[in-house]
């Protein structure tokens, strides 16, 4: 079960991080266009939190799974 969760988190991490480039951030633009956020800055903060949260979740899952192997 944890390996499946790690796979899902890893996939989401790739989907979120890969389109983020210094010149154009497609993910941030799509988040801002959804209308869920009141401003571009709020969407940017959410994306930053989401990205670091996914990284932390992946690392924690990797650590936990390494203890059981």
HUCORVEN-V778419 format. One record per pair of residues at least 24 apart in sequence whose C-alpha atoms are under 10 Angstrom apart, sorted by the first residue. I is the first residue (numbers start at 1). J is the second residue. If there is no record, write none. Layout:
i=I j=J
i=I j=J
This chain:
i=2 j=61
i=2 j=62
i=2 j=64
i=2 j=65
i=3 j=61
i=3 j=62
i=3 j=65
i=5 j=57
i=5 j=58
i=5 j=61
i=6 j=57
i=6 j=58
i=6 j=59
i=6 j=60
i=6 j=61
i=6 j=62
i=6 j=65
i=7 j=58
i=7 j=61
i=8 j=58
i=9 j=53
i=9 j=54
i=9 j=55
i=9 j=56
i=9 j=57
i=9 j=58
i=9 j=59
i=9 j=61
i=10 j=54
i=10 j=55
i=10 j=57
i=10 j=58
i=10 j=59
i=10 j=61
i=11 j=54
i=11 j=58
i=12 j=51
i=12 j=54
i=12 j=55
i=12 j=58
i=13 j=50
i=13 j=51
i=13 j=52
i=13 j=53
i=13 j=54
i=13 j=55
i=13 j=57
i=13 j=58
i=14 j=51
i=14 j=54
i=14 j=55
i=16 j=47
i=16 j=50
i=16 j=51
i=16 j=54
i=17 j=47
i=17 j=51
i=17 j=54
i=17 j=55
